[in-house]
Amino acid sequence: MKQSALLWILAILLTVLTAYYQRVTGPTYPLSGKVMLNGRTISYKLDRSHPGPANAPVTVKTNDAEVQGVVYWKRYKTDDDWTRVPMRFEDGSLVAELPHQPSAGKLVYRIELQQAGQRVGIPAGDPIVIRFRGDTPMAVFIPHLLAMFGAMLLSTRTGLEYFRNEPKLKRLTYWTLGFLFVGGFILGPTMQYYAFNAWWTGWPVGTDLTDNKTAAAFIAWVIAAIALYKAKNPKRWALGAAIVLLVVYLIPHSVLGSELDYRELEKQPLKVEPTQ
C-alpha cells in the first residue's frame, strides 16, 4: 500500500476518534446513568440541550406505576426558589416538562424518585444544566458538520505530510483553509444565528469558546499557508497548524457557549406552557 494511502487511513482514524471524543464530552451531551431503588436498577438519559419553542420533556423509564417522581427546577445562576413538578406515569415512564426558555436560557433541574418509603436523587451530585436554543435547519446543520469535520480530516492529513520525504502541501493546505472558512465562518455563524440569535459571540464581543477556538485554528492555518512561500521548512508549520486544530477539537463542544443572563431581564413569573 502506498504511503499516501496509509496516511489517509491514519487521518481518518484520528478524525473519527476526535469527533467521537468531542461529541460525548460536551456539556450539551445527554447525561446517562443508573440508580438503585428498592433493589431495582433504573437507567436514565436526560437532556442537557433543547431546541425549538416547546417545553423540554423529562422522562425516566421505570416500567413500574408504583414509582413516583418529582422534578425540581429553577433558572440557572439565579436566586429563584426551586419549582416542584410532580411526574406522571405514561407508557412505562415517569414524565414531566421544563418550561421553554429564551434562546441561550438555562435551567438547572434534578429528579427525586420514591417507592415504598425509599427515595433516590437523579443525579446523585450536582443538578443537571439544560440550555435552550432555536431550531437549526438540517440544510444548514449537515453542511456545517461535514465542512468542520472535513476540515479536521484535511488538516490532519496535511500535517502528516511532515513525515514524507517529499511533502505535497500546497493543495492540501488550501483545501483545509477552504473547508475551515466555510464551516467556521459562513455556516458556523449561520448555525449560531438560528440557535441563539447572534452571528458571532467570540472575541471581541463575547467569550464563546467555540467561536474563539475556530478563529485560533484558522489563524494557525493562515500562517501555515504563508509559510509555504516564506519558510525554509513549511512542513513544520503545517504540522504545527494541524496540532493546533487537533487541540481545538479536543476541547468539548459548547464549553463557555452562549448563555442568557437572567439578571438583565425583567423578573417575570415562569409558567409551564402546554407542549405544542
Secondary structure, 3 states (H helix, E strand, C coil): CCHHHHHHHHHHHHHHHHHHHHHHHCCCCCEEEEEEECCEEEEEEECCEEECCCCEEEEEECCCCCCEEEEEEEECCCCCCCEEEECEEECCEEEEEECCCCCCCEEEEEEEEEECCEEEEECCCCCEEEEEECCCCHHHHHHHHHHHHHHHHHHHHHHHHHHCCCCCCHHHHHHHHHHHHHHHHHHHHHHHHHHHCCCCCCCCCCCCHHHHHHHHHHHHHHHHHHHHHHCCCHHHHHHHHHHHHHHHHHCCCCCCCCCCCHHHCCCCCCCCCCCC
